[in-house]
Amino acid sequence: TFFVVEHKMVAAPESVLKRRKRDEQWAAQKAKADAESKKAQEKKREEVFKRAEKYVKEYESQEKDLIRLKREARAKGGFYVEPEQKLIFVMRLRGLNDMHPKTRHILQLLRLRQIHNGVFMKVNKATVNALRKVEPYIMWGYPNLKTVKDLIYKRGHGKVNKQRIPLTDNSVVEKVLGDKGIICVEDLIHEIYTVGPNFKECANFLWPMKLSAPLGGMTRKRNHYIEGGMAGNREENINALVRSMN
């Protein structure tokens, strides 16, 4: 004997149908937003590559011009005087022992609150006067392009909502400096190295670099560089020191 069982189609509750429809709408919106985001990222990546190539050509052109001008001057029996430096890198050398309160205040204004902290600064009369007043407690000089790049790529942290965020992604830079036309780390390096119109904002965005003690140790901390010590202005020789501390 066979029994025939009839299966009746049970209509789904209206709440389930509404939820299903809403989920489908959300999925479609998310897919659309993801596609647009991906397209925008690809476009931005192309722009970043173009800017990086432009900066490389600019740096190479500057280097070739410098060599050409030096050769021309030598051929005429003279010598080429390079333009004055525009960028300084300053590092804290000593702690708080026997420090005058005014000196401590200047170091705080320079954002050099810890030993081996380093910051980029623009060369002007006020800056140099401040550095002269705290010279026994700092090391400073004129960094080259390689030093600026190495410091920002390896030790670079940005100030985002008063927090120290590593520069692992271009979005960290764009979030704070995007309104200034600075959308990637290469833009930041270019602005710092060339001391561009937005240098102040870029320097303030960069958290003071926390460097290591130099490889092989230090000589006499209390003496000036020209006396065989560590303190004061060492001009282009700051690059070798930074490499040993980076």
C-alpha positions as CSV (number, residue, x, y, z in Angstrom):
1,T,0.0,0.0,0.0
2,F,1.4,3.4,-0.9
3,F,0.6,6.7,0.8
4,V,0.8,9.9,-1.2
5,V,1.9,12.8,1.0
6,E,1.1,16.3,-0.3
7,H,3.7,19.0,0.4
8,K,2.1,22.4,0.7
9,M,4.3,25.5,-0.1
10,V,4.4,27.5,3.1
11,A,4.8,31.3,2.5
12,A,7.8,32.8,4.3
13,P,7.0,35.4,6.9
14,E,7.0,39.0,5.7
15,S,9.8,39.9,8.2
16,V,12.1,37.2,6.7
17,L,11.4,38.5,3.2
18,K,12.2,42.1,4.3
19,R,15.4,41.0,5.9
20,R,16.5,39.0,2.8
21,K,15.7,42.0,0.6
22,R,17.6,44.4,2.9
23,D,20.7,42.0,3.0
24,E,20.7,41.8,-0.8
25,Q,20.6,45.7,-1.1
26,W,23.5,46.0,1.4
27,A,25.5,43.4,-0.4
28,A,25.0,45.2,-3.7
29,Q,25.9,48.6,-2.1
30,K,29.1,47.1,-0.5
31,A,30.1,45.5,-3.9
32,K,29.7,48.8,-5.6
33,A,31.6,50.7,-2.9
34,D,34.4,48.2,-3.0
35,A,34.7,48.5,-6.8
36,E,34.8,52.3,-6.6
37,S,37.4,52.2,-3.8
38,K,39.6,49.8,-5.7
39,K,39.4,52.0,-8.8
40,A,40.3,55.1,-6.7
41,Q,43.2,53.3,-5.1
42,E,44.6,52.2,-8.5
43,K,44.3,55.8,-9.8
44,K,46.1,57.1,-6.6
45,R,48.8,54.4,-7.0
46,E,49.5,55.6,-10.5
47,E,49.7,59.2,-9.3
48,V,52.1,58.2,-6.5
49,F,54.4,56.5,-9.1
50,K,54.3,59.5,-11.4
51,R,55.3,61.8,-8.5
52,A,58.1,59.5,-7.4
53,E,59.5,59.4,-10.9
54,K,59.3,63.2,-11.2
55,Y,61.2,63.6,-7.9
56,V,63.9,61.2,-9.0
57,K,64.4,63.2,-12.2
58,E,64.5,66.4,-10.2
59,Y,67.1,65.1,-7.8
60,E,69.3,63.8,-10.7
61,S,69.0,67.1,-12.5
62,Q,70.1,69.0,-9.4
63,E,73.1,66.7,-9.0
64,K,74.2,67.0,-12.6
65,D,73.8,70.8,-12.5
66,L,76.0,71.0,-9.4
67,I,78.7,68.9,-11.1
68,R,78.5,71.0,-14.3
69,L,78.8,74.3,-12.3
70,K,81.8,73.0,-10.4
71,R,83.6,71.9,-13.6
72,E,82.9,75.2,-15.3
73,A,84.3,77.1,-12.3
74,R,87.4,74.9,-12.2
75,A,88.0,75.4,-15.9
76,K,88.0,79.2,-15.3
77,G,90.5,78.9,-12.5
78,G,88.0,79.6,-9.8
79,F,85.8,77.5,-7.5
80,Y,82.1,77.1,-7.1
81,V,80.5,78.2,-3.9
82,E,77.4,76.0,-3.2
83,P,74.2,77.8,-2.1
84,E,73.6,78.0,1.7
85,Q,72.0,75.0,3.3
86,K,68.2,75.2,4.0
87,L,67.7,72.1,6.1
88,I,69.1,71.1,9.5
89,F,68.8,67.8,11.4
90,V,69.2,68.3,15.2
91,M,69.7,65.5,17.8
92,R,69.7,65.6,21.6
93,L,73.1,64.6,23.1
94,R,72.9,64.9,26.8
95,G,70.4,64.6,29.7
96,L,69.2,67.0,32.3
97,N,72.1,67.1,34.7
98,D,73.3,70.7,35.6
99,M,71.0,72.2,33.0
100,H,69.7,75.7,33.2
101,P,65.9,76.0,33.2
102,K,66.1,78.3,30.1
103,T,68.1,75.7,28.2
104,R,65.6,73.0,29.2
105,H,62.8,75.2,27.9
106,I,64.5,75.8,24.5
107,L,65.1,72.0,24.1
108,Q,61.4,71.4,24.9
109,L,60.4,74.0,22.2
110,L,62.7,72.1,19.8
111,R,60.8,68.9,20.7
112,L,64.0,67.3,21.9
113,R,62.8,65.8,25.2
114,Q,64.9,62.6,25.2
115,I,68.5,61.7,24.5
116,H,69.0,60.7,20.8
117,N,65.8,62.3,19.7
118,G,66.1,64.0,16.3
119,V,64.0,66.6,14.4
120,F,64.2,68.4,11.0
121,M,64.4,72.2,11.1
122,K,64.5,75.1,8.6
123,V,67.7,77.3,8.6
124,N,66.8,80.8,9.7
125,K,68.2,83.4,12.1
126,A,65.9,82.4,15.0
127,T,66.6,78.7,14.6
128,V,70.4,79.1,14.5
129,N,70.3,81.5,17.6
130,A,68.3,78.9,19.5
131,L,70.7,76.1,18.6
132,R,73.7,78.2,19.6
133,K,72.2,78.7,23.1
134,V,71.8,74.9,23.6
135,E,74.8,73.8,21.6
136,P,76.5,71.8,24.5
137,Y,73.4,69.5,24.6
138,I,72.8,68.9,20.9
139,M,74.4,67.6,17.7
140,W,73.4,69.1,14.4
141,G,74.3,69.4,10.8
142,Y,73.1,69.5,7.2
143,P,71.5,66.1,6.0
144,N,71.7,64.9,2.4
145,L,68.8,63.3,0.5
146,K,69.9,59.7,1.5
147,T,69.9,60.6,5.2
148,V,66.4,62.2,4.9
149,K,65.0,59.2,3.1
150,D,66.6,56.7,5.5
151,L,65.3,58.5,8.5
152,I,61.7,58.9,7.3
153,Y,61.4,55.4,5.9
154,K,63.0,53.6,8.9
155,R,62.2,55.8,11.9
156,G,59.3,57.9,10.5
157,H,56.2,58.2,12.7
158,G,53.4,60.7,12.1
159,K,51.2,62.6,14.6
160,V,47.6,61.5,14.0
161,N,45.1,62.7,16.5
162,K,48.0,63.3,19.0
163,Q,49.1,59.6,18.6
164,R,52.4,58.3,17.3
165,I,51.5,56.2,14.2
166,P,54.2,54.5,12.0
167,L,54.4,55.6,8.4
168,T,53.6,52.1,7.0
169,D,51.0,53.4,4.5
170,N,50.5,56.4,2.4
171,S,47.0,56.9,3.8
172,V,48.6,57.9,7.2
173,V,50.3,60.9,5.4
174,E,47.2,61.7,3.2
175,K,44.9,61.7,6.2
176,V,46.7,64.7,7.8
177,L,48.5,66.4,4.9
178,G,46.2,65.6,2.0
179,D,44.7,69.1,2.0
180,K,48.3,70.4,1.3
181,G,48.6,68.2,-1.8
182,I,50.9,65.8,0.1
183,I,49.5,62.3,-0.4
184,C,52.4,59.9,0.0
185,V,55.7,59.4,1.8
186,E,57.7,60.5,-1.3
187,D,55.8,63.8,-1.2
188,L,56.7,64.2,2.5
189,I,60.4,63.5,1.8
190,H,60.5,66.0,-1.1
191,E,58.8,68.7,1.0
192,I,61.3,68.2,3.9
193,Y,64.4,67.9,1.8
194,T,63.6,70.9,-0.4
195,V,62.2,72.9,2.5
196,G,59.0,73.6,0.5
197,P,56.1,75.9,1.3
198,N,54.5,73.3,3.6
199,F,57.7,72.4,5.5
200,K,56.3,73.6,8.8
201,E,53.2,71.4,8.6
202,C,55.3,68.4,7.5
203,A,58.0,68.9,10.2
204,N,55.2,69.1,12.9
205,F,53.5,66.1,11.5
206,L,56.7,64.0,11.9
207,W,57.1,62.7,15.4
208,P,60.7,63.3,16.7
209,M,62.9,60.4,15.5
210,K,64.0,58.0,18.2
211,L,67.5,57.0,17.2
212,S,69.8,54.4,18.7
213,A,73.2,55.0,20.4
214,P,75.9,55.3,17.7
215,L,77.7,52.2,16.6
216,G,81.1,52.1,18.3
217,G,80.0,54.5,21.0
218,M,80.7,58.2,21.5
219,T,83.8,60.2,22.1
220,R,83.7,63.1,24.7
221,K,80.2,64.3,25.1
222,R,81.1,67.5,26.9
223,N,83.5,68.8,24.2
224,H,82.6,70.5,20.9
225,Y,83.0,68.7,17.7
226,I,85.9,70.9,16.6
227,E,87.7,69.9,19.9
228,G,87.3,66.2,19.1
229,G,84.0,65.9,21.0
230,M,80.4,65.3,20.0
231,A,78.4,68.5,20.6
232,G,77.6,71.3,18.2
233,N,77.5,71.8,14.4
234,R,79.3,69.1,12.3
235,E,77.8,70.3,8.9
236,E,77.9,67.5,6.3
237,N,79.5,65.0,8.7
238,I,76.1,64.6,10.4
239,N,75.3,62.1,7.6
240,A,77.9,59.5,8.8
241,L,76.7,59.9,12.4
242,V,73.1,59.4,11.5
243,R,73.9,56.2,9.6
244,S,75.7,54.8,12.7
245,M,72.6,55.6,14.8
246,N,69.8,54.7,12.4
